[in-house]
Every structure is written in C-alpha cells, then in structure tokens.
Amino acid sequence: MKFISLTAAFILELIAFVSFASAAFLLPVSTGFRIILFVVLLSILILFWSLYMAPKASQKFSVVPYYVAKLLIYAVAAFMLLEAK
C-alpha cells in the first residue's frame, strides 16, 4: 500500500511541476521564448525540489518551510490548471 501511495504522490508531483512551468505560456512573448522559459522554470523547480524537498534531500527543509513551499508550488500549479484554455 505504501508503494501505491508513493507512486501516486510522485505522479502528482510531476503533473504539478509541468503545470507550474506552464506559467511561461501566459506571457505575451514569442513562442520560442515561451518554450525556453518553460524549460528553465521546470529545471529550476526540479532542482529546488531535489535539493530541499525530496525524501532523500541533502538539505531538507524543516516542517513549516517544507509545507509552505509545497503549498506555494501546488497553488501555482492549480492556478495554471484553471487558466488552461
């Protein structure tokens, strides 16, 4: 059961990452720049998550900053899903 829960959490995190990075497509700039910005945002988010929030992170956040960061990431991701056209 733990494996299923961890797998579901991982899949939801991947969806949230892509949704978060899709904020680049709301900007009134060229398509090429939007794609570059999408890749940059996604890379920065993955780097941040792996350094501070992953289960085996070397510099893991304490409880409160961890949940604040997680809330902000998921809030932006949810907003981006709502803004999707």
C-alpha positions, 0 to 999 in steps of 0.5 A, a space after each residue: 500500500 505504501 508503494 501505491 501511495 508513493 507512486 501516486 504522490 510522485 505522479 502528482 508531483 510531476 503533473 504539478 511541476 509541468 503545470 507550474 512551468 506552464 506559467 511561461 505560456 501566459 506571457 505575451 512573448 514569442 513562442 520560442 521564448 515561451 518554450 525556453 522559459 518553460 524549460 528553465 522554470 521546470 529545471 529550476 523547480 526540479 532542482 529546488 525540489 531535489 535539493 530541499 524537498 525530496 525524501 532523500 534531500 541533502 538539505 531538507 527543509 524543516 516542517 513549516 518551510 517544507 509545507 509552505 513551499 509545497 503549498 506555494 508550488 501546488 497553488 501555482 500549479 492549480 492556478 495554471 490548471 484553471 487558466 488552461 484554455 
